[in-house]
Amino acid sequence: MVNGQNTSSVPRAKIPAFRRQIGVVFQDHKLLMDRPVYDNVGLPLVIAGVPEKDIQKRVRAALDQVGLLGKERTRPIELSTGEQQRVGIARAIIAKPALLIADEPTGNLDPDLAIEIMNIFKRFNEVGVTVLIASHDVHLIERYGKRRVMLADGRVSGGGDASAGAIELPSIRVD
């Protein structure tokens, strides 16, 4: 269940619209290395049929949010791992999702860069985006003093209300 919607019952034709409510940051970035940063970040809006004029504004705003404004024409292969991760974050937030899911977003980064990335997520959370981060780096997560849900063998083992089978997040309900 996500925000009251049983995800297993979303009709196939409505999955793309439902999916637009969720931004995803992948551990391995999933960037198109043969396309510039601008194309990678703007891709979700192109798919959604947003006019190019609006895409331009939103790509610049998203890149500004992650500290990469001015890198629009750079190819991801020319960027550092941390910059590539920030491109992935910009792409995930370009559609202004209510829920942002990040899978091990700091897994391949040095400690200082990991903190930088976590601070970006913190800023998004402060403006009302629900941020759900999967991480093995418990110490990094604890540093931010946010709610932590531990999973062990596919079950909630701490931090959430396991008896109710639900985890209440600030703006989205995830069961």
Buried (B, 14 or more C-beta within 10 A) or exposed (E): EBBEBEBEEBEEEEEEEBBBBBBBBBBEBEBBEEBBBBBBBBBBBEEEEBEEEEBBEBBBBBBEBBBBBEBBEBBBEEBEEBBBBBBBBBBBBBBEBBBBBBBBBBBBBEEEBBBBBBEBBEEBBEEEBBBBBBBEBEEBBEEBEBEBBEEEEEEBEEEBEEEEEBBEBEEBBBB
